[in-house]
Amino acid sequence: MQHFTKAEIRQIKDYYDDLLKIIEPKFSKDRLELIDKAFNFANIAHDGVKRKSGEPYIIHPIAVAIIVTNDLGLGTTSVLSTILHDVVEDTEYSIEDIKNMFGAKVAEIVDGLTKLSGDFDSRQASTLKKMLMTLSDDVRVILIKIADRLHNMRTLESMPAHKQLKIAGETLYLYAPLAHRLGLYAIKNELEDLSLKYKHPEEYNQISYRLHDQEKKRNYLVEEFIKPIKERLEKENIDSTISSRLKSKFSIWEKMQKKGVSYDEIYDLLAIRIVIKAKPGISEKRQCFDILSLVTDIYTPKPDRIRDWITTPKANGYESLHVTVMGPQGKWVEIQIRSERMEQIAEYGFAAHYKYKGINSQEGELEKWLERIREALQNPDSDAFEFLDEFKLNLFASEIIVFSPKGKMFNLPKNSTVIDFAYEIHTDLGNKCIGAKVNQKLVPVSCVLHSGDQVEILTSENQEPKLEWLKFITTAKARTKIKNAFKLEKSKHIEKGKEIVEVALKKVNVTPSSNTLKKITAHFNLANKDQLYSHAGMGLIEIDDLSEILKKKSENRLVKYWKLTFSRKKKERDDNEGSSNIDKKKPFLLKENKNQTSYSLAKCCNPIPGDDVIGYISSKDHIIIHKKECPKAEIFLTSHGERIVTAEWTNFKRLAYLTKITLNGFDRVGIVNEVTNIISKLHNINMRSVKFDTHDGIFEGELYIYVHNARDLQNLIQQLEKIKGIDKISREET
């Protein structure tokens, strides 16, 4: 067995010493001895094992333990579980060994973490579904798993490019929203920034450069802005700290993508945070509102940008007052006001509830969220990835607050509808819902609710759930309940259909048997007897003259054998289509003249040469090219990461690609002519169609054009931006 060198042993000791420096002031001597025992045990178990980066493997669990205690504020049980979390998976030791040495609770958490390890292929998605039951019992399992993912993201540079893409995509799809849902804002931001670094390295580096370049100027402006606030707080003898928070790189990039704006057009890069040391005997809420009053005496607030998350905290327990004010440089600045306790919960999320348990009523919100997960887990028939999508729906980033007719408050995801609200209250209310009165106004079931709405659900005994509801609902709870209702309905149809078939057989004096049912099923081209019963029960097929059907000869056994063999071999081929000879360690080169490995451009996002893209291996010799930010690509990165390959464009000059761009601005005579003239002068671009609409002096335009690559398109946009009157130009998916 390979053992570590003296330098590597020194490296391990240095990491462990860093952990001890953090935990020694917090933990008793007995607990420190237990942690030391766990470290020595894990160190021996992982002896000689190295990570992809070449460093000793034991450094990973120690680094995760540092995050768990330093960034999450968790205690001894969590640190022990973290140090031991890879021992069972990677060595010969069992959960029983962990239980005997460190107790049942540590073993339970290690077991949950072991089953949550690995990538999210179909097997792992099923495992996640099962193991979220552990989350229902102990949220520390997921908190430690998030810390584990954070350290993996921090050390991702040692992985090959296609693995980096897969892990970054998986992190954005599940772990960052999960961290947000648990209130871990700092970790969520770091996970998103690191994902951006590996998914869109050029954009990440450009944003990093701009932020660094403007740092001195930004610091000066912050000092000028907070100076009068600081003086006023000192004058009022208010004990507080004021700091500035920079918008995360991912948030900047996301805003640039969604709003179609440049870096210079983002005004809320900075937020100022005021954290007060609350005085005893006076409510924290009142003290925070007093600060708000002082701030708005100095700077003018933006009326529609005051958010009170203290009176109605977010579902993840977040409490704070937010106000956007006009700064002295003519720029809007967001100010966050909170107490030290609120700051702890904002930093550590639900991990802070171990410290403040019994003080903060938002502990109940975690229970509500876990209850939603339990409900989803109770559906044993749901597909693993379908469950994963529905679980992700429960990680909603934005919430609204709506009220019942009696004033009871409900937290719902943004864009929730009347049906979502009805199912949130009770299943029967959702099943029977025909509409609602929102703020005394009659609305349909599909009406989207807004924060502050008062909603009265209207029902009818004749109403039943409808499949079209699935098209507009938002919550996973409503989706699960509607699907369950249709499964129940299906079982009723099967029972009814069984009776119909048995009566029809009785008429022709035939006893129901396996062969008889197979003949009838084959006649109607159905898969099995349940489908036969279901179709008969719903009236989709007529079971009348069975005598003619039953007279037909059964298929020759030899023919049936060859059909079955062919079908099985085809399935095996289909299952193995993804295991191609493509070298995933190297970028797949996209050439104008395609070679043996063909590729196609995804219709969902329509990439053009020069776009930032990835490849999805759909079959042995075919790759589908998606833009990296394409929603479908996000799902593939998470669910089929083993089929993802990095892709690079070569020089494209011959083929042209259809692209749509939209323009808007102030209308004036001749502007359309100027636009078409610029396009006609560019030899690399051809127009397919041009459409302009004007209304009250504002115009909106749509251009469908053929371009060779993204560089030519960018050149066109730059030329069009010079036209007087054009305010905004953006590329749309065709």
NORVENKA-V206376 format. One record per pair of residues at least 12 apart in sequence whose ideal C-beta (glycine too) atoms are under 6 Angstrom apart, sorted by the first residue. I is the first residue (numbers start at 1). J is the second residue. Records with the same first field share a line. If there is no record, write none. Layout:
I=J, J
This chain:
1=48
2=48
3=48
4=56
8=56
12=56, 58
15=59, 62
16=39, 62
19=62, 65, 66
22=69, 70
23=69
27=76
31=76
35=79
38=80, 83, 84
39=83
42=83, 84, 87
43=58
45=87, 91
46=58
52=158, 159
53=155, 158
61=82, 83, 86
63=151
64=82, 147, 148, 151
65=79, 82, 83
67=147, 150
68=82, 144, 147
72=143, 348, 351
73=348, 351
74=351
77=105, 106
78=140
80=102, 106
81=106, 109, 110
82=144
84=98, 110
85=110, 113
88=114
89=114, 117
95=107, 111
98=110
109=140, 141
112=131, 134, 141
113=144
115=127, 131
116=131, 145
119=641
120=170, 638
122=384
125=384, 385, 388
126=384
129=384, 387
132=373
136=370, 374
139=350
143=351
146=179
149=175
150=187
153=194
160=585
161=646
162=584, 644, 645, 646
164=198
165=614, 644
166=637, 641, 644
168=195, 198, 199
169=634, 637, 638
170=638
171=191, 195
172=195
173=634, 638
175=191
176=188, 191, 192
177=395
178=395
180=397
181=316, 395
182=349, 350
183=316, 317, 318, 349, 350
184=349
189=248
192=250
193=248, 249, 250
196=249, 250, 253
199=628
203=253
207=249, 252
210=263
222=244
225=327
226=242
228=298
232=294
239=277
240=274, 276
241=275
242=274
243=273
244=270, 272
245=271, 273
247=269
252=266
260=730
267=331, 332
268=334
271=334, 336
272=335
273=336
274=291, 337
275=338, 340, 343
276=339
277=340
278=339
284=339
285=310
288=321, 337
291=337
292=321, 337
295=335
299=325
300=326
301=323, 325
302=324
305=324
306=323
307=322
312=401
313=362
315=365, 399, 411
317=345, 362
318=346
319=342
320=336, 338, 342
321=337
322=336
323=335
350=366
372=394, 477
376=390, 476, 480
379=480
385=639
390=476, 479
393=476
394=476
396=413
398=414
399=411
400=412, 414, 451
401=451
402=449, 453, 455
403=454
405=456
410=424
413=474
415=448, 474
416=449, 474
417=446, 448, 472, 473
418=436, 445, 447
419=433, 445, 469, 473, 478
420=473, 474, 475, 478
421=455
422=457
423=477, 478, 481
427=481
429=457
430=481
431=465, 485
432=459, 463
433=445, 457, 459
434=458, 460, 463
435=458
436=455, 457, 458
437=456
438=453, 455
439=454
446=472
465=482, 485
469=482
493=534, 537, 538
494=530, 533, 534
496=537
497=533, 534, 536, 537
498=533
500=536, 543
501=536, 543
504=543, 546
508=546, 547
517=529
519=550
520=549
523=549
524=541
577=619, 620
578=617, 643
580=617, 620
584=645
587=646, 648
588=615, 645, 647
589=648, 650
590=647, 649
591=650
592=652, 654, 655
597=621
598=622
599=623, 625
600=624
601=625
602=624, 626
604=632
605=626, 627, 630, 733
606=733, 734
607=625, 627
608=657, 710
609=649, 652, 709
610=649, 709, 710, 711
611=627, 710
612=628
613=625, 627, 647
614=626, 628, 633, 644, 647
615=645, 647
616=636, 643
617=643
625=647
652=708, 709
656=706, 708
657=707
658=706, 734
659=705, 707
660=704, 732, 734
661=703, 731
662=702, 730, 732
663=701, 726, 729
664=700, 727, 728
665=725, 726, 727
666=725
667=694, 697, 699
668=725
671=725
672=692
674=723
678=719
684=708, 712
685=705, 707, 716
686=706
687=705
688=704
689=704
690=703
717=729
